[in-house]
């Protein structure tokens, strides 16, 4: 394709852009060619202010490192050097070709090229291969990226099958970009993904996890999941979620449809996206396909799905190598998500413990989304908000210290064992229910229980 140049002057102020321009000018003053490249140019053309600016140049890593005072050479073997300027990091990459991809991830051969046209031709999608000349204030487009931005199309540079075979992760990136910009996948690009989707099993789980988390925390996570399913990707990377399709639910409580539709609806209502709530939503009903049973009248039920779901959630998140903290938090939210149905019948000790739990904010938000994603009744959610307000007004948001501990019971002559633990828990519950408030009351009650059970506290057998 012939070069298309478009005069373009950014209408924003950005220290990062000004610094990137300085780097380009310094490279050029040393006799090299250089441009701003990639996502930053795409975003500028779309009227957005980029956060990061990458630079491509004819200078090789050694020349880049000589030219700039502070550099980080971690990617130098791949032709990339990080230049640190004005306390900001900029990736400066040498024009290059990458060939002979053997594992769907890394090129076996890297050759420096002489022109920016050769460099952008190796990139993934047309919209990510635009160049910007900050001195001439113009965009250089060798591959039709500006036209695809106007049309709202995600298209690979060159044959889609070849581009995806070079790096299978590009298939996930195609989905993410399509949804992020509200675009459509070009036909051949979509077909190549359908043909190669199974190859995603060869990628590292960390790369898959990060792409999935980015989608789930994006603007329309439900569209991402639907597109992943439509392209045959979901059944490869998250077969447990693909299994939601067709799992019927009781229409009385779930007029929205099957488990997949319920989960998609929940994703659309996430107010403040985070990986924790996004994954909790995605996996909260993962136990339903295996626990689905039907009553005599044909009504489906899912007894125990929360416990099986918690076990499956832990397995999935360990498979994707999430942190232990994230696994514990999301798994607990999945295990506890059904207890909210009985919250108004709980004794104060139980709901106070529940509210004081560090994981409660995540679990409460999951409950809100669960209700919105089906019947829409928020009675229990509102009831809990009222209780939280009451506790705050009474300065009782934190649980009080227990009235008794094991040493107190040992002093009364009780021996260590299950009974001691049960009695300590009962005293704690009575305290949180407001039925006892002092240590002596608690000790007197324990003495009564000892007398009723005729427990020998003399130490004799």
C-alpha positions in Angstrom: 0.0 0.0 0.0 1.2 3.5 -0.8 2.2 5.9 1.9 -0.6 8.2 3.1 0.4 11.3 5.0 -2.0 13.4 7.0 -1.2 16.6 8.7 -2.1 16.3 12.4 -1.5 18.6 15.3 -2.4 17.1 18.7 -4.9 19.3 20.7 -3.7 18.2 24.1 -0.8 19.1 26.4 1.2 16.3 27.8 4.6 16.1 29.4 5.0 12.6 28.1 4.4 13.7 24.5 6.8 16.6 24.8 9.5 14.3 26.2 8.9 11.7 23.4 9.3 14.6 20.9 12.6 15.5 22.6 13.8 11.9 22.2 12.8 11.8 18.5 14.6 15.1 17.9 17.8 14.0 19.6 17.9 10.8 17.6 17.4 12.8 14.4 20.1 15.3 15.3 22.5 12.4 15.7 21.8 11.4 12.1 19.1 8.7 12.7 15.5 8.6 11.6 12.9 8.3 14.4 9.1 8.4 14.8 6.5 8.0 17.5 4.7 4.7 16.7 1.9 2.4 17.6 -1.0 2.8 20.1 -0.1 6.4 21.0 -0.5 7.5 17.4 -3.8 5.6 17.1 -5.1 7.2 20.3 -4.0 10.7 19.1 -5.8 10.2 15.8 -9.0 9.1 17.7 -8.8 12.3 19.9 -7.5 10.7 23.0 -4.5 11.6 25.1 -2.1 8.6 25.2 -0.5 7.6 28.5 2.6 6.0 26.9 4.6 6.9 23.9 6.8 4.3 22.0 9.5 5.3 19.5 10.9 3.5 16.5 14.3 4.4 15.0 17.1 3.4 12.7 19.5 3.6 15.6 20.6 0.2 17.0 20.5 -0.5 20.8 24.2 0.3 21.3 23.8 3.7 19.5 20.7 4.5 21.5 22.5 3.7 24.8 25.4 5.9 23.8 23.2 8.8 22.9 21.1 8.9 26.1 22.4 9.4 29.6 20.1 6.9 31.3 18.9 3.7 29.6 17.7 0.3 30.6 18.9 -2.4 28.2 16.7 -5.3 29.3 15.2 -5.8 25.8 18.4 -4.9 23.9 18.7 -8.4 22.4 15.3 -7.9 20.8 16.2 -4.4 19.6 14.4 -2.5 22.4 16.0 -0.1 24.9 14.1 1.8 27.6 15.2 5.4 27.7 14.6 7.2 31.0 14.0 10.9 30.5 12.3 13.4 32.8 11.6 10.5 35.2 9.6 8.7 32.6 10.3 5.5 30.7 10.1 5.3 26.9 10.6 2.2 24.8 12.9 3.0 21.9 13.0 0.2 19.4 15.2 -0.3 16.3 13.5 -0.9 13.0 13.4 -4.6 12.6 11.9 -7.7 11.0 11.0 -10.8 13.0 11.0 -14.2 11.3 10.7 -17.9 11.9 8.3 -18.0 14.8 8.6 -21.6 16.1 6.5 -21.5 19.3 3.8 -19.0 18.5 5.4 -16.5 20.7 9.1 -15.7 20.0 10.8 -15.1 16.7 13.8 -17.4 16.0 15.3 -14.7 13.7 15.5 -11.0 14.3 17.0 -8.7 11.6 17.3 -5.0 11.8 15.6 -3.2 8.8 16.4 0.1 7.3 13.1 1.8 6.9 10.0 2.5 9.1 7.8 0.9 6.4 9.5 -2.5 7.0 9.2 -2.1 10.7 5.4 -1.4 10.8 4.8 -4.2 8.3 5.8 -6.7 11.0 3.3 -5.4 13.6 0.0 -7.0 14.5 -3.0 -4.8 13.4 -3.2 -1.9 11.0 -4.5 0.5 13.6 -1.4 -0.1 15.7 1.1 0.5 12.9 0.8 4.3 12.4 3.8 6.6 12.6 3.9 10.2 13.8 6.4 12.8 12.9 6.4 15.4 15.7 8.5 17.8 13.8 6.5 17.8 10.6 3.3 17.2 12.6 2.0 14.5 10.4 0.8 10.9 10.5 2.5 8.4 8.2 0.3 5.4 7.2 1.8 2.6 5.1 -0.8 -0.1 5.7 -4.3 1.5 5.8 -4.6 2.0 9.6 -6.3 5.4 9.3 -8.9 4.0 6.9 -9.6 1.0 9.3 -10.0 3.4 12.2 -12.6 5.4 10.2 -14.4 2.1 9.2 -14.2 0.7 12.8 -12.4 -2.5 11.7 -9.8 -4.6 13.4 -7.6 -6.1 10.7 -4.2 -7.8 10.7 -1.3 -6.5 8.7 -1.0 -9.0 5.9 -2.4 -12.6 6.0 -4.2 -13.1 9.3 -3.2 -16.7 9.7 0.5 -15.8 9.4 0.2 -12.9 11.9 -1.5 -15.0 14.5 0.9 -17.9 14.0 3.7 -15.6 14.8 2.2 -14.9 18.2 -1.0 -16.6 19.3 -1.7 -14.0 21.9 -2.6 -11.7 19.1 -5.9 -13.6 18.8 -6.8 -12.4 22.3 -5.5 -8.9 21.6 -7.8 -8.8 18.5 -10.8 -9.5 20.7 -9.7 -6.9 23.3 -9.1 -4.2 20.7 -12.4 -5.0 18.9 -14.4 -4.6 22.2 -12.4 -1.7 23.5 -13.0 0.5 20.5 -16.5 -0.8 19.7 -15.2 -2.0 16.3 -15.9 -5.1 14.3 -13.4 -7.9 13.4 -12.6 -8.0 9.7 -13.9 -11.3 8.2 -10.6 -13.0 7.3 -9.2 -12.0 10.7 -12.1 -13.6 12.5 -11.9 -16.7 10.4 -8.2 -17.1 11.1 -8.9 -16.9 14.8 -11.6 -19.7 14.5 -9.1 -21.9 12.7 -6.2 -21.3 15.2 -8.1 -20.9 18.5 -6.8 -24.3 19.8 -3.3 -23.0 19.6 -3.9 -20.7 22.6 -3.4 -23.7 24.8 0.3 -23.4 23.9 0.6 -20.0 25.5 1.8 -19.3 29.0 -1.1 -19.0 31.4 0.2 -15.7 32.7 -0.2 -14.0 29.3 -3.7 -15.4 28.9 -4.6 -14.3 32.5 -3.5 -10.8 31.9 -5.5 -10.4 28.6 -8.6 -11.9 30.3 -8.3 -9.6 33.2 -7.9 -6.6 30.9 -11.1 -7.6 29.1 -13.0 -8.3 32.3 -12.1 -4.8 33.6 -12.8 -3.1 30.3 -15.8 -1.1 29.3 -18.0 -3.9 28.0 -16.7 -7.2 29.5 -19.8 -9.1 28.5 -19.1 -8.4 24.8 -15.6 -9.6 25.2 -16.8 -12.9 26.7 -19.5 -13.3 24.0 -16.9 -12.7 21.3 -14.5 -15.1 22.9 -17.2 -17.8 22.9 -18.3 -17.0 19.3 -14.8 -17.4 18.0 -14.2 -20.7 19.8 -11.6 -19.2 22.2 -13.5 -19.5 25.4 -13.8 -23.3 25.3 -10.0 -23.5 25.0 -8.9 -21.1 27.7 -11.9 -21.2 30.1 -14.0 -24.3 29.2 -15.7 -24.1 32.6 -17.3 -20.8 31.6 -18.2 -22.0 28.1 -20.1 -24.7 29.9 -22.6 -22.1 31.3 -24.3 -22.0 27.9 -27.6 -23.9 27.9 -27.7 -24.5 31.7 -31.3 -23.6 32.4 -32.4 -21.8 35.6 -35.8 -21.4 37.3 -37.6 -18.7 35.3 -39.2 -17.4 38.5 -35.9 -16.3 39.8 -33.9 -16.0 36.6 -36.1 -14.5 33.8 -32.9 -13.5 32.0 -32.1 -17.0 30.9 -29.3 -19.6 31.4 -26.2 -19.3 33.5 -24.2 -17.7 30.7 -26.8 -14.9 30.2 -27.0 -14.3 33.9 -23.3 -14.0 34.2 -23.1 -11.7 31.2 -25.8 -9.4 32.7 -23.9 -9.2 35.9 -20.7 -8.2 34.1 -22.5 -5.3 32.5 -23.5 -3.8 35.9 -20.0 -3.8 37.5 -19.7 -0.2 38.8 -16.0 0.0 39.7 -14.1 -2.7 37.7 -11.4 -4.6 39.5 -9.9 -8.1 38.8 -11.3 -9.3 42.1 -15.0 -8.5 41.5 -14.7 -9.3 37.8 -13.4 -12.8 38.4 -15.8 -13.3 41.3 -18.7 -12.5 39.0 -17.3 -14.7 36.2 -16.9 -17.7 38.4 -19.6 -17.4 41.1 -21.9 -19.9 39.4 -19.1 -22.2 38.0 -20.5 -25.0 40.1 -23.9 -24.9 38.5 -23.4 -27.0 35.3 -22.3 -30.0 37.4 -24.9 -29.7 40.1 -28.0 -29.1 37.9 -30.8 -31.4 38.9 -34.5 -31.2 38.1 -37.5 -31.5 40.4 -40.6 -33.6 39.5 -42.2 -30.5 37.9 -39.1 -29.9 35.8 -37.8 -27.0 37.8 -34.0 -27.0 37.8 -32.1 -26.6 41.1 -28.4 -26.4 42.0 -28.0 -27.6 45.6 -24.4 -27.2 46.8 -23.2 -25.3 43.7 -21.5 -22.7 45.9 -19.2 -25.2 47.5 -18.4 -27.0 44.3 -18.0 -23.6 42.7 -15.5 -22.5 45.3 -13.4 -25.6 44.7 -13.5 -25.1 40.9 -12.7 -21.4 41.3 -9.6 -22.3 43.3 -8.5 -24.8 40.7 -9.1 -22.4 37.8 -7.3 -19.5 39.4 -4.4 -21.7 40.4 -4.2 -22.9 36.8 -4.0 -19.3 35.7 -1.4 -18.6 38.4 -3.2 -15.8 40.3 -1.6 -14.7 43.6 -2.6 -16.6 46.7 -4.3 -13.5 48.1 -6.5 -13.1 45.0 -7.3 -16.8 44.9 -8.4 -16.8 48.6 -10.5 -13.7 48.2 -12.4 -14.7 45.1 -12.8 -18.3 46.2 -14.3 -17.2 49.6 -16.7 -14.8 47.8 -17.9 -17.7 45.6 -18.3 -20.0 48.6 -20.3 -17.4 50.5 -22.4 -15.9 47.8 -25.6 -17.8 48.7 -25.6 -16.9 52.4 -27.0 -13.5 51.7 -30.4 -15.0 51.0 -30.9 -15.7 54.7 -29.2 -12.5 56.1 -32.4 -11.0 57.6 -33.0 -14.2 59.6 -29.5 -14.2 61.0 -28.9 -13.5 64.6 -26.9 -10.3 65.2 -23.7 -12.2 66.1 -23.7 -13.8 62.6 -24.3 -10.8 60.5 -21.9 -8.7 62.6 -19.1 -11.2 62.0 -20.1 -11.2 58.3 -19.8 -7.4 58.0 -16.5 -7.3 59.9 -14.9 -9.8 57.6 -12.2 -8.2 55.4 -13.7 -9.9 52.4 -17.2 -8.6 53.0 -17.0 -5.5 50.6 -16.2 -7.9 47.7 -19.0 -10.3 48.8 -21.6 -7.6 49.2 -20.9 -6.2 45.7 -21.1 -9.7 44.3 -24.5 -10.1 46.0 -25.7 -6.8 44.6 -24.7 -7.8 41.0 -26.2 -11.3 41.5 -29.5 -9.8 42.3 -29.4 -7.2 39.5 -28.5 -10.0 37.1 -31.7 -12.0 37.8 -34.8 -11.1 39.8 -33.7 -7.6 40.6 -34.7 -7.7 44.3 -32.3 -5.8 46.5 -34.0 -6.2 49.9 -31.2 -8.0 51.6 -28.6 -5.7 50.1 -30.4 -2.6 51.4 -31.0 -4.3 54.8 -27.3 -4.8 55.1 -26.5 -1.2 54.1 -28.9 -0.1 56.9 -27.1 -2.3 59.4 -23.7 -1.0 58.3 -25.0 2.6 58.8 -26.3 1.6 62.3 -23.0 0.2 63.3 -21.1 3.2 62.0 -23.4 5.6 63.9 -22.8 3.6 67.1 -19.1 3.3 66.5 -19.4 -0.4 66.3 -18.0 -1.2 62.9 -15.2 -3.2 64.5 -15.9 -6.3 66.6 -15.2 -5.9 70.3 -12.5 -8.0 71.9 -13.8 -11.4 73.1 -14.8 -11.5 76.8 -13.0 -14.7 77.4 -10.1 -16.8 76.1 -8.8 -20.3 76.6 -6.6 -19.3 79.6 -9.8 -18.0 81.4 -11.4 -21.4 81.0 -8.2 -23.2 82.1 -8.2 -21.2 85.3 -11.8 -22.5 86.0 -10.4 -26.0 85.8 -11.6 -26.9 82.3 -9.3 -29.2 80.2 -8.4 -28.3 76.6 -10.7 -29.9 74.1 -13.6 -29.4 71.7 -16.0 -28.5 74.6 -13.8 -25.5 75.5 -13.9 -24.3 71.9 -17.6 -24.6 71.6 -18.2 -22.7 74.9 -15.9 -19.9 73.8 -17.8 -19.6 70.6 -21.1 -19.6 72.4 -19.9 -16.8 74.8 -18.7 -14.8 71.8 -22.1 -15.2 70.0 -24.0 -14.1 73.2 -21.6 -11.1 73.4 -22.2 -10.0 69.8 -26.0 -10.6 70.2 -25.9 -8.1 73.1 -27.1 -10.6 75.7 -23.9 -10.4 77.8 -21.5 -7.5 78.1 -18.9 -8.1 80.8 -16.2 -10.7 81.6 -17.7 -11.6 85.0 -21.1 -12.3 83.3 -19.3 -14.6 80.9 -17.4 -16.4 83.7 -20.6 -16.9 85.7 -22.3 -18.4 82.7 -19.4 -20.8 82.2 -19.6 -21.8 85.8 -23.3 -22.6 85.4 -22.6 -24.7 82.4 -19.9 -26.6 84.3 -22.3 -27.3 87.1 -25.1 -28.4 84.8 -22.8 -30.8 83.0 -21.2 -31.9 86.4 -17.8 -31.5 85.0 -14.9 -32.4 87.3 -12.6 -29.4 87.6 -10.5 -30.8 90.4 -8.1 -32.5 88.0 -8.9 -36.0 89.4 -9.8 -38.8 87.0 
